[in-house]
Structures are given as structure tokens and as C-alpha cells.
Amino acid sequence: MTTPAQHKIGSGFGADTTADEVLHGIDLTGKLAIVTGGYSGIGLETTRALAKAGAHVVVPARRTETAQAALAGLDNVEVDELDLGDLDSVRAFAERFLASGRTVDILIDSAGIMACPETRVGPGWEAQFATNHLGHFALANRLWPALADGGARVVSVSSSGHRLSPIRWDDVQWNEGYDKWQAYGQAKTANALFALHLDKLGRDSGVRAFSLHPGGIMTPLQRHLAKEEMIERGWIDEQGNPANPGFKTPEQGAATQVWAATSPQLDTLGGLYLEDCDIAELTPEDGAWSGVKAWATDPEQAARLWELSAELTGVNAFEK
């Protein structure tokens, strides 16, 4: 089962498009955006572009001092504390935000970790699934009143890495045989399925959701990888310089999530997986490293993951 509209629309943008180019002619004055990870890598470029277009951007950060330093000099940006691997921290942030009485126009779940050594957080959850998916799941559900009041766009930053693994229903937390790349792949599949089901649940309230692959970009996301591994993968050369001509700049890497969050071309759509500032096609049968796997667009898998995530986090804004 796949999403029928998972086809390119000819947006006029592409892999080389930057976030500023996506926002050309779009005025976000009076809009409020929350960007997790909005002080590093493509998250930082996303914050800069949205603020430049007039939005007020809230940047939740585990390292608030680091975030404040990175965002110094940007107007219309505020920093608050949030650790996505700690559900108490997620609850506290959401409560502070809701108490402010503000609504949310844009929520971009850009924070994440990749290919880390086996790490456990909370009640023993695998860190990539917990941080990249469960933390964002809890955040969106706790912020639901503000999202619904704002008729928000929710953007879940997935990755081409989702092709490495579907959801491993028999061992979601990797209690046996941990593999850092397959664990990353499962977390990125979860990001796509989360957006798919949130869009189904939220569309009657005017909330639409998208997931996306931002592209290959050299950012602090690679912090857990040894230099030798990145050389072997062709990402950098022996001197540590970028070596993959297909990689994007951070400005280009931020473009698809900014397009997902703001483009009028997507006004009547939702639940789709995007790449290169367009809707992605399904991955071809030959296994080419492009598009989206069917397992990341399956509504039954998405509904099952939602129920599991609600059970694990104890949060479900749509529980009847």
C-alpha cells in the first residue's frame, strides 16, 4: 500500500536550490516556526532562512549555550532547552511553550543523530530510534493544541538512509545484534511513517505533514564516524576535505525542508516524502539510491508505528 500522490510535481526547484531561493517572494512575517536542531548544520541554515523571511523561530536545544552562540546576531530567534532523548525534557519544553499562549505555524523536526555506537536512553531505548523518532513524536503530540490552532505544517526530516531498514517489529530497540547503520535506517523510516500518519490524523484540523531526504551534506551529523570510514565511503579525502561531488552545501541541504514548510505548491497535499525540493518517486525496482521505499509510505505500517510510539511515550493527542 503506497501513497498515490508519491510523484514529482515539477516544482521548478532542484538539488542545487538553496533555502533562500525557495523562500524568494514568500513573506513569513507573523509566522512562528519551531526548528529542532536549528543551531547546527542544515538546521542552522533553516533557522537563518526562515528568520530572514520574517518568521519568529524558536530553537529548542540540548546545548543552549552552544545554540545561543551559533545564533548570535540573528533577529527573531529564541532558544529554549530541550533534550529529545529525555521525555521529561520534552514535556517541560512543550508546557513552557503552551503556557506562552502562542500558536505554531511550522514545526521542523531537524535534530538527529546518525550511526552512533550502541547507546541507551530513557528506559533502555536505542538512542537513534528514541532521539530521532520518539522524542519528536512526543514533542508534536504535546504541542498539538498549538499546532492545530496554527494550522501548522509539520516537517519530519528523514533521509535516504531509510532504505537501510524498515521497522524491525520483532526488535525495535535493537536488544540483539546492534548495527549502527541499520538502526539509523529504522529511525529514518520511522520519521517518514510518523509524518504519513500525523497527516492523516491532523488534516481535518488544517495540519499537514511531510517527510524528506535533505541530501548528502557534510555537517556535525557525522560526528560519530571515524575519518577512515568517511574516506572509505568516499565522503572525504585523506586531508579531510569533501570528496563527494554529489554532496550539497548546508544552504542547499536546508532547501527541501524549507520548501516543505512553506511552499504554496504543497497547500493541498500532505503525508508525502520529498527530495530535492520536489515530491520523490518510489524507489525503482533496480534498487537505485533515489526515491522512497514502499515500506516508508505504507499507511498500515504508519498506523502501527503510531500506536507503538504512543504506548512507549505515554503520549497521544488523538486518543479517544
C-alpha positions in Angstrom: 0.0 0.0 0.0 1.5 3.3 -1.1 0.6 6.9 -1.3 -1.0 7.5 -4.7 0.4 11.1 -5.0 4.0 10.0 -4.5 5.1 11.5 -7.8 7.1 14.6 -8.8 5.1 17.7 -9.5 7.8 19.7 -11.3 8.3 22.3 -8.6 10.8 24.3 -10.6 13.5 23.7 -8.0 16.1 21.0 -7.7 19.1 19.6 -5.9 21.1 22.9 -6.3 18.4 25.1 -4.9 19.1 26.9 -1.7 16.8 27.7 1.2 16.8 31.4 0.4 15.9 30.7 -3.2 12.9 28.6 -2.1 11.7 31.5 0.1 12.1 34.1 -2.6 8.9 36.2 -2.6 7.5 34.4 0.5 6.8 36.7 3.4 6.7 34.8 6.8 6.1 37.9 8.9 3.9 37.0 11.8 4.6 33.3 11.5 6.1 31.2 14.2 8.4 28.3 13.5 9.9 25.7 15.8 13.1 24.1 14.5 14.7 21.3 16.5 18.4 21.2 15.9 18.1 24.7 14.5 21.6 25.7 15.6 23.8 23.3 13.7 24.2 22.0 10.2 21.2 22.3 7.9 19.1 23.2 10.9 21.1 26.4 11.4 20.6 27.3 7.7 16.9 26.6 8.1 16.7 28.9 11.0 18.6 31.6 9.2 16.4 31.4 6.1 13.1 31.4 8.0 14.2 34.3 10.2 15.4 36.2 7.1 12.0 35.8 5.5 10.3 37.3 8.6 9.4 34.3 10.8 10.0 34.2 14.5 12.0 31.0 15.1 12.1 29.0 18.4 15.1 26.8 18.6 14.9 24.1 21.2 18.4 22.9 22.1 20.0 20.4 24.4 23.1 22.6 24.5 21.6 26.0 25.0 24.8 28.0 25.4 26.1 26.4 22.1 22.9 27.3 20.4 22.9 30.9 21.6 26.5 31.3 20.3 25.6 29.8 16.9 22.6 32.0 16.6 24.1 35.2 17.9 23.2 38.2 15.6 20.1 36.6 14.1 16.9 38.6 14.7 13.6 37.0 15.6 15.2 33.9 17.1 14.8 32.5 20.6 16.5 29.5 22.3 14.9 27.1 24.8 16.0 23.9 26.4 15.1 20.5 25.0 16.7 17.1 25.1 14.8 14.8 22.7 16.2 11.8 24.4 14.5 12.7 27.7 10.7 12.7 27.7 10.6 14.8 30.8 12.6 17.5 29.0 10.2 17.2 26.0 7.2 17.6 28.3 8.7 20.6 30.1 9.5 22.4 26.9 6.0 21.8 25.5 4.4 23.0 28.7 6.5 26.2 28.7 5.6 26.9 25.1 1.9 26.2 25.5 1.9 28.5 28.6 3.0 31.3 26.3 -0.3 31.2 24.5 1.3 31.2 21.1 0.4 29.0 18.1 2.7 27.2 15.8 2.7 27.7 12.0 5.7 25.5 11.2 7.4 22.6 13.1 10.5 21.2 11.6 12.0 18.2 13.3 15.6 18.6 12.1 17.6 17.4 15.0 19.0 13.9 14.9 21.9 11.6 15.5 23.5 9.1 13.0 25.4 5.9 13.2 26.3 6.3 16.9 27.8 3.4 19.0 25.2 1.4 20.8 23.7 3.8 23.3 20.7 3.6 25.6 18.5 6.4 26.8 15.4 6.6 28.9 14.1 3.2 29.9 16.8 1.5 27.8 15.6 2.6 24.4 18.0 2.5 21.4 19.3 6.1 21.1 18.7 6.7 17.4 15.1 5.5 17.5 14.5 7.3 20.7 16.0 10.6 19.7 15.2 10.8 16.0 11.7 9.4 16.3 10.2 9.0 19.8 11.3 12.4 21.1 9.8 14.2 18.0 6.7 12.0 18.3 6.2 13.1 21.9 7.0 16.7 21.0 4.4 17.0 18.2 1.7 15.3 20.3 2.4 17.6 23.3 2.4 20.7 21.1 -0.8 19.5 19.3 -3.1 22.3 20.7 -0.6 25.0 19.3 -0.2 23.1 16.0 -3.9 22.7 15.5 -4.6 26.4 16.3 -1.9 27.4 13.8 -3.0 25.0 11.1 0.7 24.1 11.1 3.0 22.4 8.6 5.0 19.6 10.3 8.2 18.6 8.6 9.9 15.4 9.7 13.5 15.2 8.4 14.1 11.6 7.2 17.0 10.5 5.0 17.9 8.3 2.1 19.2 6.1 4.9 15.6 4.9 5.5 16.4 2.4 2.7 18.7 0.6 5.0 15.9 -0.8 7.2 12.2 -1.0 7.6 10.7 -1.0 11.1 12.1 -4.1 12.9 8.9 -5.1 14.7 10.5 -8.1 16.4 13.3 -6.0 18.0 12.6 -2.3 17.6 15.1 -1.4 20.3 17.9 -3.5 18.9 18.3 -5.6 22.0 20.1 -8.2 19.9 22.8 -7.7 17.3 23.1 -3.9 17.1 24.1 -2.4 13.8 24.6 1.3 13.8 23.6 1.9 10.2 20.6 -0.3 10.2 19.5 1.3 13.4 19.8 4.7 11.7 17.8 3.4 8.8 15.0 2.2 11.0 14.9 5.6 12.7 14.7 7.4 9.4 11.9 5.1 8.2 10.1 5.9 11.4 10.4 9.7 10.6 8.7 9.1 7.3 5.9 6.9 8.7 5.3 9.4 11.5 4.6 12.2 9.0 2.4 9.9 7.0 0.1 9.1 9.9 0.2 12.6 11.5 -1.0 14.0 8.2 -3.9 11.5 8.2 -4.9 12.4 11.8 -4.3 16.2 11.6 -5.6 17.2 8.2 -9.2 17.9 9.4 -7.6 20.4 11.8 -5.6 22.0 8.9 -2.4 20.4 10.0 -0.4 18.8 7.2 2.9 16.8 7.5 5.7 15.8 5.2 9.0 13.9 5.4 12.1 14.3 3.3 15.6 13.5 2.4 17.7 16.7 2.6 20.6 15.3 0.5 24.1 14.3 1.4 25.8 17.1 3.3 28.9 17.3 5.5 27.7 18.6 8.9 28.2 17.7 12.5 25.8 14.8 11.9 28.9 12.8 11.0 30.4 13.3 14.5 30.2 9.6 15.4 32.1 8.4 12.2 35.8 7.8 12.1 37.8 9.6 9.5 38.8 6.3 7.9 35.1 5.3 7.5 34.3 8.6 5.7 37.3 8.2 3.4 36.2 4.6 2.6 32.7 5.8 1.8 34.2 8.5 -0.5 32.8 11.4 1.6 36.2 13.0 2.3 39.7 12.7 1.0 42.9 11.9 3.0 43.2 15.6 4.0 39.6 15.6 5.4 38.2 17.7 2.5 34.8 16.9 1.0 35.3 14.4 -1.8 31.8 13.5 -3.0 30.7 15.8 -5.9 27.1 14.8 -5.2 27.0 16.3 -1.7 25.2 19.6 -1.1 26.2 22.7 0.8 24.3 23.3 4.0 22.3 26.1 2.2 21.2 23.5 -0.4 20.6 20.8 2.2 18.2 23.1 4.1 16.2 23.9 1.0 13.9 20.8 0.9 12.8 21.2 4.5 12.1 24.9 4.0 10.2 24.1 0.8 8.2 21.5 2.7 7.4 24.0 5.4 6.4 27.0 3.3 5.7 26.2 -0.3 2.2 27.1 -1.6 2.7 24.3 -4.1 2.0 21.8 -1.3 -1.0 23.6 0.1 -3.5 20.8 -0.8 -1.0 17.9 -0.2 0.4 16.0 2.8 1.8 12.8 4.0 4.4 12.7 1.2 8.1 12.0 1.2 10.2 14.7 -0.6 13.7 15.1 -2.0 15.5 17.9 -4.0 12.6 20.3 -3.4 10.0 18.1 -5.1 7.9 15.0 -4.3 10.0 11.9 -4.5 9.2 8.9 -6.7 9.1 5.4 -5.3 12.5 3.8 -5.3 12.9 1.9 -8.6 12.9 -1.9 -8.7 16.7 -1.9 -9.6 17.3 -0.5 -6.1 18.8 2.8 -7.3 19.8 5.1 -4.4 17.0 7.6 -5.0 13.3 8.0 -4.2 11.4 6.4 -1.3 11.0 2.8 -0.3 7.4 1.5 -0.2 7.9 0.5 3.4 8.2 4.1 4.3 4.9 5.1 2.6 2.8 2.3 3.9 -0.2 3.6 5.9 -0.7 0.3 7.8 2.9 0.4 9.0 2.5 4.1 9.8 -0.6 3.4 12.0 1.1 0.5 13.7 4.2 2.7 14.5 1.9 5.4 15.8 0.3 3.0 18.3 3.6 1.6 19.4 5.1 5.1 19.8 2.1 6.2 21.9 2.4 3.2 24.1 6.1 3.8 24.6 5.9 7.5 25.3 2.6 7.6 27.0 1.5 10.5 24.8 -1.2 10.5 22.1 -3.0 13.8 21.3 -5.6 11.8 19.3 -6.5 9.2 21.9 -10.3 8.9 22.2 
